Amino acid sequence: MPGFVGIIQVVTVSSSGIVHIGDVFQLQPKAVAKTFSGAGSFITGDGLQVYNELSNTNVNDTDGVDQPITFTL
């Protein structure tokens, strides 16, 4: 059911965000990200003790495209 929208103010929209006003059939935000991190990078908590004597992160990516998002419906 259509509705009437008054004045709106959009301050920020992230790179993969959608601003939706009104009726819509389908919304598909699209974004691509690749993260390289070493050992112990995403460990969170209180009082942790992490010992990484030998740590090596391989960032060599031989393929050009991992998962294309063009021409997707």
Buried (B, 14 or more C-beta within 10 A) or exposed (E): EEEEEEEEEEEEEEEEEEEEEEEEEEEEEEEEEEEEEEBEEEEEEEEEEEEEEEEEEEEEEEEEEEEEEEEEE
